[in-house]
Amino acid sequence: MSIMAPAADKKLTGLVAATFTPITSQGEINLSVIGPYIDYLKEKQGVNNVFVNGTTGESMSLSVEERKLLAEEWCRKAKGKMDQVIVHVGCLSLKDTQELAHHAAQIEADGIAVIAPSFFKPSSADVLRTFLQEVASAAPTLPFYYYHIPSVTGVNVNVRELIEGIEKVIPSFRGVKFTGSDLMDLGQCISCIPPHWSVLYGMDEQLLGALVMGVHGAVGSTYNYVGCHVNKLISAFETGDLVQARTIQFKIQELVSFAIKLGFDVGVNKQLMNDLSGLDLGPPRLPVMACPAARALAIKQKYDSIFPE
Ligand SMILES: CC(=O)N[C@@H]([C@@H](O)[C@H](O)[C@H](O)CO)[C@@H](O)CC(=O)C(=O)O
């Protein structure tokens, strides 16, 4: 297959669900759930974009081949249903990352995102920019996003510094998925980017602060099951109803802080999603541990009390 330009290089806005990877009880990826998962996100949550093979999707615990199969199925099943499928292609190895970037172009993903390599870490923003440039060269027509998540990668470059002039070396650069709490850096990114780029925020529990700063959308794990509420938060913010926007944000903070006290990792999050959505996304993959049923149940009960039907 030849590398195709994306159907439309549309600005990425609104809510983007960072998807879980469906896994069977035998530990294999389970492609059969992806179609129903897309329908659920669209119909029950009003979420029309997905970010696949990211942190929530346990990408770093998947093989390159598994990531290709998953990306392909997400793109195939999302066609005509989702607005955009962004495929995270970051790996520890530049070669693997380039291979996945090239593959994402072949399967006509709407964009790719790349985290900083985190075993041998880039020593500066310049080095990271060079790494990203090498990745983008494998898929030069595909909208490209830098995925900033210092709490996981340990790479805490100043994003404003990283993106300064980046379009000269990565013409396909379209923005940043910013999972960090440095609102000064976030604001400085937003204030310097061209209008067709997007900055998407990645800390669901403090999205409202980022909306005030001017983010164009949000990528997160909780939008898999609180997307319908967060869509209302965004609408309230856009119409200037800050009281309503805060009320919803505070509810999400209450849920997330309750979950964090019980140990809110991808395994717990995934089980909560299973319980709330009725989908069977299975267990996580080692080293992430499956969630004890009682823990997920306690968080679900908290969810039910915060968001009664
Ligand atoms: C560190 C982490 O996993 N952050 C999540 C958040 O959605 C997070 O689960 C949420 O804010 C609750 O803390 C996302 O930013 C991750 C994400 O978008 C991804 O799966 O790639």
The ligand as a MOL file (V3000), in Angstrom:
LIG
                    3D

  0  0  0     0  0            999 V3000
M  V30 BEGIN CTAB
M  V30 COUNTS 21 20 0 0 0
M  V30 BEGIN ATOM
M  V30 1 C -0.7630 9.6460 33.4000 0
M  V30 2 C -2.0180 9.2740 32.6830 0
M  V30 3 O -2.2720 8.1210 32.4810 0
M  V30 4 N -2.7710 10.2700 32.2780 0
M  V30 5 C -4.0190 10.0540 31.5560 0
M  V30 6 C -5.1380 10.8330 32.2080 0
M  V30 7 O -6.3130 10.6710 31.4800 0
M  V30 8 C -5.3570 10.3270 33.6400 0
M  V30 9 O -5.6950 8.9650 33.6190 0
M  V30 10 C -6.4640 11.1280 34.3090 0
M  V30 11 O -6.1630 12.4940 34.2580 0
M  V30 12 C -6.6750 10.6690 35.7630 0
M  V30 13 O -5.5560 11.0400 36.5350 0
M  V30 14 C -3.8750 10.4970 30.1080 0
M  V30 15 O -3.2580 11.7460 30.0060 0
M  V30 16 C -3.1070 9.4280 29.3730 0
M  V30 17 C -3.3780 9.4200 27.9410 0
M  V30 18 O -3.9270 10.3230 27.3840 0
M  V30 19 C -2.9850 8.2280 27.1890 0
M  V30 20 O -3.5210 7.1810 27.4680 0
M  V30 21 O -2.1300 8.3280 26.3480 0
M  V30 END ATOM
M  V30 BEGIN BOND
M  V30 1 1 1 2
M  V30 2 2 2 3
M  V30 3 1 2 4
M  V30 4 1 4 5
M  V30 5 1 5 6
M  V30 6 1 5 14
M  V30 7 1 6 7
M  V30 8 1 6 8
M  V30 9 1 8 9
M  V30 10 1 8 10
M  V30 11 1 10 11
M  V30 12 1 10 12
M  V30 13 1 12 13
M  V30 14 1 14 15
M  V30 15 1 14 16
M  V30 16 1 16 17
M  V30 17 2 17 18
M  V30 18 1 17 19
M  V30 19 2 19 20
M  V30 20 1 19 21
M  V30 END BOND
M  V30 END CTAB
M  END
